[in-house]
């Protein structure tokens, strides 16, 4: 059974910032990256456990998948999947993500 997929305000802002940053060099590549992130995130409603546990937190409900070099961080519960943030793989995770 599919779970409800929810985007946090932070994740939505992260995606917009990623798109704007990449678009400075290439609008085409920016569109491609955003589409890939959205496509991967949409799979989570059907397959929420495909991602690995976020190593920084050790919480089995806080997971991540990758799109290019971006980490899509999300939280899984019995009814929904919440996209918490999208972070470049070379950046440190913000501790405020910890549930």
Secondary structure, DSSP 4 states (H G I P E B T S, - for coil): -PPEEEE-HHHHHHHHHHHHHHHTT-HHHHHHHHHHHHHHHHHTTT-TTSSEE-TTT--TTEEEEEETTEEEEEEE-SSEEEEEEEEETTSPPPGGG--
